[in-house]
């Protein structure tokens, strides 16, 4: 994970003081000062989330509300997902695309009675706002929810923990939402997350973030989790990180995200880049995002060249590191589609040395989303 410094003053989330009190190592990330890890370390945080429950501060993400009579149709014209079929208090993962089919951002869209609630990537927030304001038209209002925090409670015990504060929440369906109250603050809770585990994301007023976080952390099953474990968890789950595994140069088909394109949208088109995306859907893309298992113990980091058995470059690693749950190095990257089938042997050029690896199916760790 790249933790890029910025010349501008770093912003702080509403939980900044709590992070410091918990002994977090803070780093610059997407313009914010964020916790990389706590004293127990990334490995322990990762494994604890898988076994019990981890609490993540994701308040740096952009939270938006769209309203107006045509908001749903207007947003659907910018993404390949079928938003018109989205029922109230249901959410969908979708993609903002450019005219070449490249991914401007990936986002979560929740349909509410009064409009749409969007969660976008922190580093893309301003660009997304500009894009939406230009493309949605005057009948749709866009509000950046700057006084909202966002917490993620993830892991095997997440539902049990949250149920003790919110009756019936354990029955909330995957990718559905519920409006409720926690510690006296109105919240929007969605059953979703970025770890591959069961869990919830909680959007709430910034003023209530510390109270809700401390309430959850008081449970013995819950520990605070930083960016380091968030990255290793999502990598094991085979989930894309914007700016690394997907960006404006990658299409949904190349990125193995064809499942985000609804059947009606495949038939009708009408979204940016549809000609490119639908052609690749029919004929195949020139390259594909794949899982990679290096031999040995040395991890392959981002931008490591990938070569075939003849030593010819066929792609590159976009995310890589050690998988605490897999017990060894794992990576994702793009390769020429001829080398994309699982089991294909390849090599990774690490400091000029070709190290054996092979293509494997994603995810590295099975998803454990709640299915009811």
C-alpha positions in Angstrom: 0.0 0.0 0.0 1.3 3.4 -0.9 1.1 5.9 2.0 1.9 9.1 0.0 2.7 12.3 1.9 1.1 15.5 0.8 2.3 19.1 0.8 -1.2 20.3 2.1 -2.0 20.2 5.8 -3.4 16.7 6.6 -7.0 16.5 7.6 -8.1 14.6 10.6 -11.1 12.3 11.1 -13.4 12.7 14.1 -11.6 9.8 15.8 -8.1 11.3 15.6 -7.8 11.8 19.4 -9.1 8.3 20.0 -6.5 6.8 17.7 -3.7 8.6 19.6 -5.1 7.5 22.9 -5.1 3.9 21.6 -1.4 4.2 20.6 -1.8 4.2 16.9 1.0 4.8 14.5 -0.3 7.6 12.3 0.6 8.1 8.6 -0.5 10.3 5.7 -3.1 8.7 3.5 -5.3 10.3 0.9 -4.8 13.7 2.5 -5.7 12.5 6.0 -3.7 11.5 9.1 -4.8 7.9 9.5 -3.9 5.0 11.8 -1.5 2.5 10.1 -1.5 0.1 13.0 -1.9 -0.1 16.8 0.6 -1.6 19.3 -0.5 -5.2 18.7 0.7 -4.9 15.1 -0.7 -5.5 11.6 -0.5 -9.3 11.7 -2.4 -9.6 15.0 -5.0 -7.0 13.8 -5.5 -8.9 10.6 -6.0 -12.3 12.3 -8.2 -10.8 15.0 -10.6 -9.4 12.4 -10.9 -12.8 10.7 -11.5 -14.6 14.1 -13.6 -12.0 16.0 -14.3 -8.3 15.1 -12.3 -5.3 14.0 -13.3 -1.6 14.1 -12.0 0.5 11.2 -12.2 4.3 10.9 -13.0 5.0 7.3 -14.2 8.5 7.8 -11.8 9.7 5.1 -14.0 8.2 2.5 -16.3 10.6 0.6 -20.0 10.5 1.6 -22.5 12.1 -0.8 -26.3 12.5 -1.1 -28.0 12.9 -4.4 -31.6 14.2 -4.5 -34.1 15.3 -7.0 -36.7 13.6 -9.1 -34.3 12.2 -11.7 -31.4 11.4 -9.5 -31.6 7.6 -10.0 -31.8 7.8 -13.8 -29.2 10.5 -13.9 -26.6 8.5 -12.0 -27.4 5.3 -13.8 -26.4 7.1 -17.1 -22.9 7.4 -15.6 -22.4 3.8 -14.4 -22.9 0.2 -15.9 -24.9 -1.0 -12.9 -28.6 -1.5 -13.0 -29.7 1.1 -10.4 -33.3 1.3 -11.5 -33.8 -2.2 -10.1 -32.4 -1.2 -6.7 -35.0 -1.4 -4.0 -35.2 1.1 -1.2 -32.6 0.5 1.5 -30.6 -1.7 -0.8 -27.1 -0.9 -2.0 -25.0 -1.8 -5.0 -21.3 -1.7 -5.9 -20.8 0.1 -9.2 -18.3 2.1 -11.2 -18.0 5.5 -12.7 -16.6 5.1 -16.2 -15.1 7.4 -18.8 -15.8 7.4 -22.5 -13.1 4.8 -23.1 -14.6 2.4 -20.5 -11.8 3.3 -18.0 -12.8 3.3 -14.3 -12.9 6.8 -12.8 -13.8 5.4 -9.4 -15.6 2.5 -7.7 -18.4 3.3 -5.3 -21.3 2.1 -3.2 -24.8 3.4 -4.0 -27.6 3.0 -1.5 -31.2 3.9 -2.4 -33.0 5.8 0.2 -36.6 7.1 0.2 -35.2 10.7 -0.2 -32.6 9.9 -2.9 -29.3 8.2 -3.1 -26.4 7.8 -0.6 -22.9 7.4 -2.2 -19.6 6.3 -0.6 -16.6 7.2 -2.9 -12.9 6.8 -2.5 -11.1 9.5 -0.5 -8.5 10.3 -3.1 -11.2 10.6 -5.8 -13.7 12.6 -3.8 -13.1 16.0 -5.4 -12.7 14.6 -8.9 -16.0 12.6 -8.5 -17.8 15.7 -7.2 -16.7 17.7 -10.3 -17.6 14.8 -12.6 -21.1 14.4 -11.0 -21.8 18.2 -11.0 -20.9 18.4 -14.7 -22.8 15.3 -15.8 -25.9 15.0 -13.6 -27.7 18.1 -14.6 -29.5 20.8 -12.7 -32.4 18.6 -11.6 -30.2 16.6 -9.3 -28.7 18.1 -6.2 -25.4 16.9 -4.8 -24.5 17.3 -1.1 -21.1 16.4 0.3 -21.7 15.2 3.8 -18.7 16.8 5.5 -20.0 16.4 9.0 -20.5 12.6 8.7 -18.1 9.9 10.0 -17.9 6.4 8.7 -17.0 3.3 10.8 -16.6 -0.3 9.6 -17.2 -3.2 12.0 -15.9 -6.4 10.3 -15.4 -10.0 11.2 -17.0 -13.2 12.4 -18.4 -11.6 15.6 -19.5 -8.3 14.0 -23.2 -9.2 14.0 -23.2 -10.5 17.5 -21.5 -7.3 18.8 -23.8 -4.9 16.9 -26.9 -6.9 17.9 -26.2 -6.1 21.5 -26.8 -2.4 20.7 -29.3 -2.7 17.8 -32.0 -5.3 18.1 -32.6 -7.4 15.0 -29.5 -6.1 13.1 -28.2 -9.7 12.8 -31.0 -10.3 10.3 -30.1 -7.4 8.1 -29.4 -8.8 4.6 -26.1 -8.5 2.8 -26.0 -5.3 0.7 -29.0 -3.9 2.5 -29.3 -0.9 4.8 -31.2 0.1 8.0 -31.7 3.5 9.7 -31.2 3.1 13.4 -29.9 4.8 16.5 -26.6 4.0 18.3 -25.4 5.8 21.4 -28.2 8.3 20.8 -27.1 9.2 17.3 -29.0 8.5 14.1 -27.1 6.2 11.9 -27.4 4.5 8.5 -26.1 0.9 8.9 -25.3 -1.1 5.8 -24.2 -4.8 5.8 -21.1 -4.4 3.7 -17.4 -3.9 4.0 -14.0 -4.2 2.5 -12.5 -7.3 4.2 -14.4 -10.3 2.6 -15.8 -10.9 6.1 -19.3 -10.4 7.4 -19.7 -6.9 8.7 -21.3 -3.5 8.7 -20.5 0.1 7.8 -22.0 2.8 10.0 -22.5 6.3 8.7 -23.2 8.8 11.5 -22.8 12.4 12.6 -19.1 13.2 13.3 -20.1 14.4 16.8 -21.2 10.8 17.6 -18.2 9.0 16.2 -16.1 8.7 19.3 -19.1 7.7 21.5 -20.1 4.9 19.1 -16.5 3.7 18.5 -15.8 3.6 22.3 -19.1 1.7 22.8 -18.1 -0.9 20.3 -14.5 -1.1 21.5 -15.7 -1.8 25.0 -16.8 -5.2 23.8 -14.0 -7.8 24.3 -14.5 -9.2 20.8 -13.6 -5.8 19.2 -10.2 -4.3 18.6 -9.2 -1.2 16.6 -7.7 -2.0 13.2 -5.5 0.3 11.0 -4.8 0.7 7.3 -2.1 -2.0 7.2 -4.5 -4.8 8.1 -7.3 -3.2 6.0 -5.0 -3.6 3.0 -3.9 -7.2 3.7 -7.5 -8.3 4.4 -8.8 -6.8 1.2 -5.9 -8.3 -0.8 -6.6 -11.8 0.6 -10.3 -11.2 -0.4 -9.2 -10.3 -3.9 -10.8 -6.8 -3.7 -9.5 -3.9 -5.8 -7.8 -0.8 -4.4 -8.5 2.2 -6.6 -5.3 3.8 -8.0 -3.5 0.4 -7.8 -5.7 -2.4 -9.2 -8.1 -0.2 -11.0 -7.9 3.2 -12.6 -8.8 5.2 -15.7 -6.7 2.9 -17.8 -8.5 -0.3 -16.8 -11.9 -1.4 -17.9 -14.4 -3.5 -15.8 -13.8 -6.5 -18.0 -10.0 -6.4 -17.6 -10.4 -5.9 -13.9 -12.6 -9.0 -13.6 -15.6 -6.8 -12.6 -17.9 -7.8 -15.4 -20.4 -9.0 -12.7 -21.1 -5.3 -11.9 -22.7 -4.8 -15.3 -26.4 -5.6 -15.1 -28.1 -7.8 -17.7 -30.4 -4.9 -18.8 -27.4 -2.6 -19.2 -25.6 -5.3 -21.2 -28.6 -5.4 -23.6 -29.3 -1.6 -23.7 -25.8 -0.1 -23.2 -26.2 3.7 -22.7 -23.4 4.1 -20.2 -20.0 5.8 -20.8 -17.6 3.5 -22.7 -20.3 1.0 -23.5 -18.9 0.3 -26.9 -15.5 -0.7 -25.5 -16.9 -2.5 -22.5 -19.5 -4.5 -24.3 -17.1 -5.5 -27.1 -14.6 -6.8 -24.5 -17.5 -8.6 -22.7 -18.2 -10.4 -26.0 -14.7 -10.9 -27.4 -12.5 -10.8 -24.4 -10.2 -8.1 -23.1 -6.5 -8.0 -24.0 -5.4 -8.5 -20.4 -6.9 -9.7 -17.2 -6.6 -9.2 -13.4 -5.5 -12.4 -11.8 -4.3 -13.8 -8.5 -0.6 -14.7 -8.3 1.1 -17.0 -5.8 4.8 -16.6 -5.7 6.9 -19.6 -4.8 9.0 -19.2 -1.6 8.5 -16.6 1.1 9.5 -13.3 -0.6 6.5 -11.0 -1.4 6.1 -9.4 -4.8 5.3 -5.7 -4.4 3.4 -3.3 -6.6 5.0 -2.7 -10.1 7.0 -6.0 -10.0 7.2 -7.1 -13.7 5.5 -10.4 -14.6 7.2 -12.5 -17.3 6.3 -15.8 -19.0 8.5 -18.9 -18.9 10.4 -17.6 -21.9 11.3 -14.4 -20.0 8.9 -12.1 -22.0 7.1 -9.4 -20.1 3.4 -10.2 -19.9 2.2 -7.9 -17.2 2.8 -6.4 -13.7 1.8 -6.7 -10.1 -0.6 -4.1 -8.9 -1.0 -5.3 -5.2 1.2 -7.6 -3.3 2.4 -8.6 0.1 2.3 -11.2 2.8 -1.1 -12.9 3.5 -1.4 -13.5 7.2 -4.3 -15.9 6.8 -2.7 -17.7 3.8 0.7 -18.0 5.5 2.7 -16.8 2.5 3.1 -14.1 -0.2 0.2 -13.3 -2.4 -0.3 -10.8 -5.2 -2.7 -9.5 -7.8 -1.9 -8.0 -11.2 -2.6 -7.8 -14.8 -1.3 -10.3 -17.4 -1.9 -11.0 -21.1 -5.1 -12.9 -21.3 -3.4 -15.9 -22.8 -1.6 -16.3 -19.5 -4.7 -15.7 -17.3 -6.0 -19.3 -16.7 -5.4 -20.6 -13.2 -2.4 -22.8 -13.0 -0.4 -20.9 -15.6 3.3 -20.8 -14.6 5.0 -17.4 -14.8 7.8 -15.6 -13.0 8.2 -12.3 -11.1 11.2 -10.1 -11.7 12.4 -9.2 -8.2 15.7 -7.1 -8.4 16.4 -8.6 -11.7 15.9 -12.2 -10.6 13.1 -14.2 -12.1 11.2 -15.9 -9.2 8.7 -18.7 -10.0 5.0 -18.1 -9.4 1.7 -19.2 -10.9 -1.7 -17.8 -11.6 -4.4 -18.8 -9.0 -8.1 -18.1 -8.6 -9.3 -15.2 -6.6 -10.0 -14.8 -3.7 -7.1 -16.2 -1.7 -9.4 -16.5 1.3 -13.1 -17.4 0.8 -15.6 -14.6 1.3 -17.8 -14.9 4.4 -20.5 -12.4 3.6 -23.8 -13.0 5.3 -26.3 -14.8 3.1 -29.2 -15.2 5.6 
